C-alpha cells in the first residue's frame, strides 16, 4: 500500500510530473472535456454532489493539458526566435 501522506518515507520519490509524463496533452484535454460532459449528465439526473466532484476535475485537467502543450512549444520556439526590438537574433 502506498503512503499517501509522505511518499518519501517509503523511498518512492516519483513526482507528479514523472507520473503524468506518459499522458499526452490531447489525452489530458479529452479527459477534461469528458469530465465536464459527465458532470453535466450527472447534474441533469439529480446527482448534484457527484456532478460537482466530477465536474471539478475538469479545470485541473484542462489546465495541465494547456501547460503541457505550451511549455513544449515555448521551449523550442523561444530559443530559436529570440529577437530584440530591431529584429536582431540573439
N, C-alpha and C positions, 0 to 999 in steps of 0.2 A: 504494500500500500504506500502511495506517495505521501510525503509530508507536505501538505498544502500551506502550512504556516510559514515554514522556513525550509526551502528545498536545499539550502547549503548544509544543513545538518546531516543529510544523508549522502552528501557528496555529489549530488546531481545539480550541476550549476548551469543547466541549459536555460538560456534566456528566452523570452517570448519571441524575439526576432529570429532566433535559430529554429524555433518550433514552427513559425509561420513562413519560413523561407521557402518551404515546399509548395505553398499555395501561390498561384499567380494572381495578379491584380484583377483579371477577368473573373476568376473563381470567387474572390472576395466580393466583387461588385454584384455578382449573381446571388451570392448568399445574402447580401444586404437587401437587395430588391425582393428576394423571396421572403425574407423575414417581414418586410413591410406588407406584402400581399397576405401572408399567413396571419399576421396580426390583424389586418382589416377583416379577413374572413372570420376569425375568432370573435372579433368585436360584434360583427353582424349576427353571429349565432348566440351571443349573450355571455360569452366567457370573457368578461372585461378584464379581470386581473391577469389572466393568462395572455390575453392580447397585449396588454401593456408590457408584460415581461418580454414577449417575443418581439414586439414592435420596437422595444427599447434597444434591442441588439442591432437594429438596422444602422443607426448613425455611427457607432464604432466600426462596424464592418465596412461601411462605405468610406469612412474617413481613412481607414487603414489601406483600402484599395487605392484611393487617390494619392495617399502618401507614397505608396509603393510605386505607382505609375509615374508620378512626377519626380520622385527622388532619383530614379534611374535615368530619366531624360535630362534632368538638370546637371547631373554629374558629368555626363559626356558632352552635352551641348555647351555649357558654360565654360568648360575648359578650352574647347576649340574656338569658340566665338567670343572671347573676351576682348572688348574694344573700349577705347576711351571716347570722349566726345567727338574728336576729329575723325574717328573711324579707324584708327591705327590699332592693329592687333598687338597684344602684349601677353 
